[in-house]
């Protein structure tokens, strides 16, 4: 069991469609979430803390969903 922080940057106009698909993958695993306002370039940022057993598998699934954005992650703790 790991606590993973995901930092997702994606275009503001396509955020709604991507978030609904993203939520279906991480439902029930979210520990904390922050939505940051878009920048002057139109890039929105979302930071999530998720409790996950297999973080690399989740990351590969999320990269398939988020094609126009960028996703980074770091492991905060392992149990």
C-alpha positions, 0 to 999 in steps of 0.5 A: 500500500502506497500513498502517491501524489499525482500532479496533473497538468492539462488544458482547461477547456478539455478538463471536464471530459478528462476528469470524469474518466479519471475519477472512474479510475481512482474512485474510493482511493482519493485521500486529498485533492486540490484544483489550481486555477488555470495559468495565463496559457490555459493550463489547469493543474490538479494535485491528488493524493491517492492510496494505491497498491500498484502505482506504476500500473495506475500511472500507465492507465492514467497516461492513456486517459491524459493525452494532451496533458502531463502527469507526474507522480511521487511516492509519499509513503509506503506501508 
